[in-house]
Amino acid sequence: MIVYDKLWATMKERGVSQYRLIREYQFSNGQLDRLRKNQNISTYTINLLCKILHCRVEDILEYVEEEEPEDDA
Protein backbone atom coordinates (compact mmCIF):
# COMPACT_ATOMS: atom_id res chain seq x y z
CA MET A 1 0.00 0.00 0.00
CA ILE A 2 1.22 3.51 -0.77
CA VAL A 3 1.19 5.82 2.26
CA TYR A 4 1.68 9.58 2.30
CA ASP A 5 2.99 10.00 5.86
CA LYS A 6 6.21 11.57 4.58
CA LEU A 7 4.23 14.23 2.71
CA TRP A 8 3.07 15.95 5.89
CA ALA A 9 6.61 16.08 7.32
CA THR A 10 7.98 17.44 4.03
CA MET A 11 5.24 20.08 3.88
CA LYS A 12 6.04 21.19 7.42
CA GLU A 13 9.77 21.28 6.66
CA ARG A 14 9.15 23.41 3.55
CA GLY A 15 6.64 25.70 5.27
CA VAL A 16 3.72 24.71 3.04
CA SER A 17 0.40 24.24 4.81
CA GLN A 18 -2.71 22.50 3.54
CA TYR A 19 -4.37 25.92 3.47
CA ARG A 20 -1.57 27.24 1.25
CA LEU A 21 -1.93 24.28 -1.13
CA ILE A 22 -5.61 25.13 -1.50
CA ARG A 23 -5.29 28.92 -1.78
CA GLU A 24 -2.04 29.42 -3.69
CA TYR A 25 -1.89 26.25 -5.78
CA GLN A 26 -5.64 25.57 -6.30
CA PHE A 27 -5.30 22.13 -4.76
CA SER A 28 -8.71 20.60 -4.10
CA ASN A 29 -9.96 19.65 -0.66
CA GLY A 30 -10.92 16.29 -2.15
CA GLN A 31 -7.34 15.59 -3.22
CA LEU A 32 -6.05 16.45 0.25
CA ASP A 33 -8.67 14.18 1.77
CA ARG A 34 -7.52 11.31 -0.48
CA LEU A 35 -3.94 11.92 0.63
CA ARG A 36 -4.96 11.95 4.31
CA LYS A 37 -6.73 8.61 3.83
CA ASN A 38 -3.86 7.06 1.79
CA GLN A 39 -6.18 6.59 -1.17
CA ASN A 40 -5.21 6.52 -4.84
CA ILE A 41 -4.05 9.72 -6.50
CA SER A 42 -2.78 10.36 -10.00
CA THR A 43 0.83 10.68 -11.07
CA TYR A 44 -0.11 14.21 -12.16
CA THR A 45 -0.86 15.03 -8.51
CA ILE A 46 2.38 13.43 -7.34
CA ASN A 47 4.28 15.45 -9.95
CA LEU A 48 2.54 18.64 -8.86
CA LEU A 49 3.37 18.05 -5.19
CA CYS A 50 7.02 17.40 -6.02
CA LYS A 51 7.12 20.62 -8.05
CA ILE A 52 5.46 22.70 -5.31
CA LEU A 53 7.61 21.25 -2.52
CA HIS A 54 10.83 21.05 -4.57
CA CYS A 55 11.32 17.45 -3.50
CA ARG A 56 11.62 13.91 -4.78
CA VAL A 57 8.84 11.32 -4.90
CA GLU A 58 10.35 9.42 -1.96
CA ASP A 59 10.00 12.59 0.15
CA ILE A 60 6.20 12.39 -0.06
CA LEU A 61 5.24 8.74 -0.33
CA GLU A 62 6.42 5.23 0.38
CA TYR A 63 5.31 1.68 -0.23
CA VAL A 64 4.44 -0.34 2.87
CA GLU A 65 3.76 -4.06 2.60
CA GLU A 66 0.22 -4.91 3.69
CA GLU A 67 -0.15 -7.73 6.17
CA GLU A 68 -2.11 -10.70 4.89
CA PRO A 69 -5.02 -11.72 7.13
CA GLU A 70 -4.43 -15.06 8.81
CA ASP A 71 -6.70 -17.96 7.90
CA ASP A 72 -8.29 -19.70 10.89
CA ALA A 73 -8.87 -22.91 8.90
N, C-alpha and C positions, 0 to 999 in steps of 0.2 A: 504494500500500500504506500502511496506517496503521501507524505505529511509535510506541512508547511510551517512547522514550529520554528525553523531557522529564520523564516521571513520576518516574524515579529521582532526578533533580536536584531536583525539587520536593519529594519526600519528604525528602531530605537537608536541604534548606533549612528545612523545617517541623519537622524533628526527629521524623519518623515512620518507623520501621524496618519492614521486612517482618515481623519478629517481632511488633511492636506491632499491625500490621494483623491478624495471625492471632489474637493473644491478646485484644486489647481490642475489636476490631471484627468478630470471627468471620469474617474473610476466609478463604477456602479456599486451601490450598496449590495446588490445581489452577488456580484463577483466577490466582494469582501466576505460576505456570508459563506459562500462556497469555500473560500480559503480557510475561514475559521473552522468549518466543519470537515476539512480535508477531503472535499469532494472534487470531482473532475473539473479542470479548467483547460482552456486551450493553450497551445504553444504560443499563440499571439499574445495572450495575457502574460505568460511567463517571460516572453521577450520584452514586453512593455515594462514589467516590474524590474527586470535587469537593467533596462535603459534608464528608468527613473532613479533607481538606487545605485547605479554605477557599480554593479556587482556581477558575479558569476552565478550560474544556475544553482550550483551547490551551496550558495549562500542563502538561498531561499527555500529549497526543498530537499528532501532526501527520501530514499526508498527504505522502508522498514518491512521486514518479512512478517507476514501475518501468521499467527499461530493457528494451526489446524485444530478444530474441535476433536476431542477424544471420543472414540466410539465406545459405548458401554456394552457392546455385544459379547 
